[in-house]
Structures are given as structure tokens and as C-alpha cells.
Amino acid sequence: MKTTLFMLMSLDGKITTGSIDERDFDKDLPNIDGAKEGLQQYYELEKKTDWFSFNTGRCMSKVGWNEDKATIEQLPVIFVIVDNKPHLTTRGVENLIKRTEKLYIVTTNDNHPALKMDSDQLEVIVYDQTVNFIDLFERLTQKGAKAMTIQSGGDMNASLLREGLIDELSIVITPILVGGKDTQSLIGGESLRSVEDLQKIKALELLSVDKLEHNYLHVRYKVK
């Protein structure tokens, strides 16, 4: 299975506008001059991403999937959502079932609301204590995933990258500088400290750079 990290990022590497869940690119960039003009280009590229889409319950909650929805358009996509806390409520799971052709909830929480739900479109994959992402990705391959787009948060991106589970990056750069030491960046996780930790750094091979309208860039890399 080929995996691609597809994200919207500021020039200084931030993937959100602040350190709390109320701050979010989808919510805030439409109100920022210099960013709002070219934002639609990101959403157009997002429509071309893979049939399998990987994300987290926190991200789904943050963008409003736990809220009541008057109507929900089903997309030709399969969602794989890692949600341990859980961040998703019963309503959130119901909404995502309506949104997708198939919904996989991956969790270590044996009280996750998805476990109490019955739907042919829902499958819950449970791990003990920690999610084994290598095993998970092998399972998804067996379920027909030939390619998968990853759009998770910085900490999850770091975990997947350091386990060698990201093959390519497709990054849309919005022409803003966000700042903030606690604001999520593209790759988060624990900081490196020792010389031995340097082996966790991944070198990249540039595949393409496309200059979009309104000062946006689309950059693609292969992870070596």
C-alpha cells in the first residue's frame, strides 16, 4: 500500500492557526486576507486524494463531526479513524457512517461508542494498550487498500513517519506565517535529543513544485 501525507501548511510549518482546538485552518483561513483567496485550490486537490483516507478522532471532532447535521453528503471514500480517548461521540460515529462508503474505527478503548453500534458500513479494530500501526496498515492492505491518504495531526504524523509508514508527502503551502511554539506543526511528537535519535530524521527526494495562484505552492516529496 502506498501512503501519502497530504496536508495544508503555513510557510513556517504550522498545520493550524493556534494551540487550542477552537483554532483551525478550515475555520480561520477563510477570514485571513492573503490566505483566503487561494484556499479553494487546496480543497480541489483534496478531491483527488485516495479512496482510503486516514485521520484521527480528535481531528474529526475538531472540525465538527460530533455536531448535529441537517444533511450529510456521502463521499466515495473509506475513512480510517484512530480514536482512543475517545474524541468521537455516538453522534460523531453516526455522522461519519453517513459520510463514507465504509468507516473503520481503530481504538484501544474498549468503551468506544462505535463498539455498541450495528452497521454494515462500520468496522471497529481494537488493539490492547497501543495501536500497532504496522499491523494496522497490513490489515488495511488485505482489505483492499492499495493507496491511502493521511491527514492526521502532527503527533500522529510523527509516529507514522518514524515507523516508515509514509511514502510520499503532498503539501500545499499557504502564504502565511503563524508562529507559536505550542501550535501544531506538520511533524510533531517528541523532540530529538541524543545522537542516536538523529536516525529518526527522514531525508526527502523532491518530486515536483507547482506554483499555484495567490502565492500558494504545491510541493511533493518522496520519503527516502
N, C-alpha and C positions, 0 to 999 in steps of 0.2 A: 504494500500500500504506500502510495506517495502522499506525503503530508506537506501542506503549505501554510505557513503562518501569514495570514492576511490581516493587516491592521492599518488604522488611521493613526498617524503620529505627528506631533509637532516637531519642529526642527531640532529642538533640544531633547527629543526622545520621549516626551510625555504622551500617554495614551488617554488622558482625561484632563479636565480643567482644574481639579482640586483634590484634596486629600480625603474628602468625605463623599459618601455615596450620592448625595444630592447634586454633586458636581459631575457632569457627564458631557462628553463631546456631542452626542446626539441632541442633548437638551440645550447646550450652551453655544456651540459654534454657529447656529443659525442667527444668533444675536450679536456676533462679533464681526465688525467691519474688517474686511481683508481676508476673512476665513469663510464667511457665509456665501460669498459669490461663487466659489468653486467647489463647494461641498458636494453638490449633486454628482460630480464626477466620481467620487468615492462610491456612492450608492449604485451608480451604473456599473462600476467594476464589480461590486459585491454581488450583483445579479448573475455574474458569470462564474462564480466560485463553485466548488464541488457539491455533488449530491449529498455527501456526508459532511455535516458541519459540527465541529467540536466547540463546546463552551462550558461555562460553569453556572451553577445555580445563583451565585452571587451576581454575576453579570446579568442574568435573566431577571432577577429581582430588581436590580438597579434600574433597568430600562422599562420596568412597569408590568411585567407579565403576571404578577400576583394580583393586579388590579382587575376590576370588572371591565369586560369589553363588550360593547354593543354588538359588534360584528368582528369576525376574525377570518381573514383570507388565508386559505390553505396554500402553502408553498410546496413545490415539487422538491422537497428536501427532507433528509433524515437528520434529526438532531441527536447529538450525544452530549448529555449534560452531566457533569460531575458535580455532585451536591451532597456534601457530608453533614453540614451543620444541623438541619437543612435550612437553606435560604428560601426554597420554593415551598409554597403552601399548596393545599389541595386545589385551590382555585388556579394557582400558577401551573400546576401539572395539567389540569383540565384544559387551560388555555393553550398550552404548548401541544397537547394532543390534537387540538383542532387546527393548530398552525402547521403541522407537519404530516408527512406521509407515515412516518414511524418515529417514535420517541424512545430513546434509550436513556434511562436514569442510572447513573453509576454512583454508588454510595457505600459508605462504611457504617451508616446509621440504620440500625435495624428497626427504628421507629419512623422511617421516612414515610410521608403520606402516600407516596406512589405505591408502596407495598400493600396498601389497603384498597387499591383501585383495580378495576377489572376492565381492560380494554384490549382489543386485538392490536391496536396501534402502539401499545405501551409494553416495554420490556425493562425490567429492573435487574441490574447486575450488581450484586452485593459482594464486597470484599471485607475481610476481617482486619480492622485497625487502620490499614493504609491501602490505597489503591495501587495495584501493580500495573503500571501503565504499559509496560512491555507486553504483559499478558493481555491487557485490555485491547491493545491495538492488534494483537494477533487474533483475538476473538472477532473483532470488527472485520478484519480481512476475511475470516471464514464466513462472515455473514454477508459478504459481497462488497465490502468497501475496497475499491481499487484506488481511490483518491479521497482525501479528506482535508477540508479547510479548517484551520484552527484560529479562533478569535477570542481567546480567553484573556485573563488578566496577567499582569507582569509576573507574579509569583508562579502561576501555573506555567506560563511560557518558559520560565527559567527551568522548572522541573523537567519539562518535556525536552528542552534543548539539551540539558546536561545528561539526559538519558539517551541522547542520539535519536530522538523521535521526531525531529523537524528536519525535513529535507530541503525545503526552499522557503524563502521569505518574499512576500509581495507586499510592499509597504507604500502607502500613499502618504506623502508628507504635505501637511497643511502649513502655509507660510505664517506661522505664529511662534512665539517663544512663551512658554507657560511658566517655567520655573517651579520652585517649591521642592524642598528636599524630601518631603513626605508624599509628594504626588507620584502616582504610579508611572513607571517608565515601561518601555517595551519589554525589557527583560529585568525582572526584579529578583526576588529571592535573597538568600544570604550573601553578604559581601565576601569577596575572596580575601584571604589573609596570608596564607603561607605560600612558599614557593611551589609546593606540591599542588596547591589549588589552581595554579596557572594552567594546568592541563584541562581544566573545565572551560577555558576560553575557546570559543569556536571561530575559526577563520572562515571567511566567506569568499566566494567567487562571484564577481559581478556578471549578471546575465543581461540586464538591459536597464536603461534610464530613459524615461519618456517625460518630456516637458509638457504638462497639461496647461489648460487655460487658468488664468487668475493666479499665476505664480505657484501652482501646485506641481508636485513631482510624483511620478510612479516609478519606484525602484525595485528591481527584482534581483535576488541573490540566491546562489546555491550554497548550502552548508557543506563545507569540505569535510 
